[in-house]
Amino acid sequence: MAEAQQLEDSARDAAETEVTGEVVKVEQTQVGTVRGQEVFLTQSAVRTIRADEVGMEKSAALQVEAGEVEIEEGAVGLVRAETASIEEAQVGVVVGQEVTFQDSQSWVVVGGVVRVEGSRPLVVVGQHLDGAVQPLLDLRGAAVLGLLAGIGMALAFMARALLRRRR
């Protein structure tokens, strides 16, 4: 039991750690926040990354904000970048001027230029789309889905109000 408590304490301490530097390389560890000009992760987990250039390989991050991001075989919750290159990765939301997706999965991709190869993002919003972009839900479909969800919620609230009046 004491070993489990030590592991929890060390994981909590690592999640609160902040690493700052011009060039930061993180390998096989867990860190809270990383800030720097260039940040490179290998088999690591980070809560937040803020840098000019980020390279991730077999790593995970909750949030990445950078000028240029390259992710290979990783997982990220939110990516905000000027240029994002994502290969064989899982990403929740990507926002950038130029986004390249290769054999990856994402919920939402928003960008000026979006290139997709062998990937199926759920929603894609872009000024210029290249490659075989076949989102499961396009902008029109998302609008219809939102409208239907709103109507469904309104009906549910009305039914709830009617049931309360009867009591």
C-alpha positions as CSV (number, residue, x, y, z in Angstrom):
1,M,0.0,0.0,0.0
2,A,2.9,2.4,0.8
3,E,4.3,1.8,-2.7
4,A,1.0,2.8,-4.3
5,Q,0.9,6.0,-2.3
6,Q,4.5,6.8,-3.3
7,L,3.6,6.3,-7.0
8,E,0.6,8.6,-6.6
9,D,2.7,11.3,-4.9
10,S,5.5,11.0,-7.5
11,A,2.9,11.2,-10.4
12,R,1.3,14.3,-8.7
13,D,4.7,16.0,-8.3
14,A,5.6,15.3,-11.9
15,A,2.3,16.7,-13.2
16,E,3.0,20.0,-11.3
17,T,6.6,20.2,-12.5
18,E,7.5,23.0,-15.0
19,V,10.5,22.8,-17.3
20,T,11.8,25.9,-19.1
21,G,14.7,26.3,-21.5
22,E,15.8,27.3,-25.0
23,V,16.1,23.6,-26.2
24,V,14.2,21.1,-24.0
25,K,14.4,17.4,-24.6
26,V,12.0,15.2,-22.5
27,E,12.5,11.4,-22.6
28,Q,10.5,8.7,-20.9
29,T,9.1,10.9,-18.2
30,Q,6.0,12.9,-17.1
31,V,6.1,16.7,-16.8
32,G,3.4,19.3,-16.1
33,T,4.4,22.3,-18.3
34,V,7.2,22.7,-20.8
35,R,8.2,26.0,-22.2
36,G,11.0,26.7,-24.7
37,Q,12.2,27.7,-28.2
38,E,12.5,24.0,-29.2
39,V,10.8,21.2,-27.4
40,F,11.3,17.5,-28.2
41,L,9.4,14.7,-26.5
42,T,10.1,11.0,-26.8
43,Q,7.9,8.4,-25.0
44,S,6.8,11.1,-22.5
45,A,3.6,12.7,-21.1
46,V,3.2,16.4,-20.7
47,R,0.2,18.5,-19.7
48,T,1.0,21.7,-21.5
49,I,3.7,22.6,-24.1
50,R,4.3,26.2,-25.3
51,A,7.2,26.6,-27.8
52,D,8.2,27.9,-31.2
53,E,8.9,24.4,-32.4
54,V,7.6,21.1,-31.0
55,G,8.6,17.5,-32.0
56,M,6.8,14.6,-30.4
57,E,7.4,10.9,-30.9
58,K,5.4,8.2,-29.1
59,S,4.3,10.8,-26.6
60,A,1.2,12.4,-25.2
61,A,0.2,15.9,-24.3
62,L,-3.0,17.6,-23.2
63,Q,-2.4,20.9,-24.9
64,V,0.3,22.1,-27.4
65,E,0.7,25.7,-28.5
66,A,3.5,26.3,-31.0
67,G,4.6,27.8,-34.3
68,E,5.5,24.5,-35.8
69,V,4.4,21.0,-34.5
70,E,5.4,17.6,-35.7
71,I,3.7,14.6,-34.0
72,E,4.5,11.0,-34.8
73,E,2.7,8.2,-33.1
74,G,1.4,10.3,-30.3
75,A,-1.8,11.6,-28.7
76,V,-2.7,15.2,-28.1
77,G,-6.0,16.8,-26.8
78,L,-5.6,20.3,-28.4
79,V,-3.0,21.5,-30.9
80,R,-2.8,25.2,-31.8
81,A,0.0,25.9,-34.3
82,E,0.9,27.8,-37.5
83,T,2.1,24.6,-39.1
84,A,1.1,21.1,-37.8
85,S,2.3,17.8,-39.3
86,I,0.6,14.8,-37.7
87,E,1.4,11.2,-38.6
88,E,-0.1,8.1,-37.1
89,A,-1.5,10.0,-34.1
90,Q,-4.7,10.6,-32.2
91,V,-5.6,14.3,-31.8
92,G,-8.8,15.8,-30.4
93,V,-8.8,19.3,-32.0
94,V,-6.2,20.8,-34.4
95,V,-6.2,24.5,-35.2
96,G,-3.6,25.9,-37.6
97,Q,-2.8,27.8,-40.8
98,E,-1.3,24.7,-42.5
99,V,-2.3,21.2,-41.2
100,T,-1.1,17.9,-42.7
101,F,-2.8,14.7,-41.5
102,Q,-1.4,11.3,-42.4
103,D,-2.9,8.1,-41.2
104,S,-4.2,9.8,-38.1
105,Q,-7.5,10.4,-36.3
106,S,-9.1,13.6,-35.1
107,W,-12.4,15.0,-33.9
108,V,-12.0,18.5,-35.4
109,V,-9.5,20.0,-37.8
110,V,-9.6,23.7,-38.5
111,G,-7.1,25.3,-40.8
112,G,-6.3,27.5,-43.7
113,V,-4.8,24.7,-45.8
114,V,-5.7,21.2,-44.7
115,R,-4.0,18.1,-46.3
116,V,-5.4,14.7,-45.4
117,E,-3.9,11.3,-46.5
118,G,-5.3,8.1,-45.1
119,S,-7.2,9.8,-42.3
120,R,-10.8,10.4,-41.4
121,P,-11.3,13.4,-39.2
122,L,-14.8,13.8,-37.9
123,V,-15.2,17.6,-38.7
124,V,-13.0,19.5,-41.1
125,V,-13.2,23.3,-41.6
126,G,-10.7,24.8,-44.0
127,Q,-10.3,27.4,-46.7
128,H,-8.4,24.9,-48.9
129,L,-8.6,21.2,-48.6
130,D,-6.1,18.8,-50.3
131,G,-6.2,15.0,-50.5
132,A,-9.0,12.5,-49.9
133,V,-10.9,14.6,-47.4
134,Q,-14.0,12.7,-46.5
135,P,-15.0,13.8,-43.0
136,L,-17.8,11.9,-41.3
137,L,-19.5,15.2,-40.7
138,D,-19.0,18.3,-43.0
139,L,-19.9,21.9,-42.1
140,R,-23.5,21.5,-43.4
141,G,-24.0,18.2,-41.5
142,A,-22.6,19.8,-38.4
143,A,-25.1,22.7,-38.6
144,V,-28.0,20.2,-39.1
145,L,-26.8,18.1,-36.2
146,G,-26.6,21.2,-34.0
147,L,-30.0,22.3,-35.0
148,L,-31.5,18.9,-34.3
149,A,-29.7,18.7,-31.0
150,G,-31.2,22.1,-30.0
151,I,-34.7,21.1,-31.0
152,G,-34.3,17.8,-29.1
153,M,-33.1,19.6,-26.0
154,A,-36.0,22.1,-26.3
155,L,-38.5,19.2,-26.5
156,A,-37.0,17.5,-23.6
157,F,-37.2,20.6,-21.4
158,M,-40.8,21.2,-22.5
159,A,-41.8,17.5,-21.6
160,R,-40.1,17.9,-18.3
161,A,-42.0,21.1,-17.5
162,L,-45.3,19.4,-18.5
163,L,-44.5,16.5,-16.2
164,R,-43.7,18.8,-13.3
165,R,-47.0,20.7,-13.7
166,R,-49.0,17.4,-13.5
167,R,-47.6,16.6,-10.1
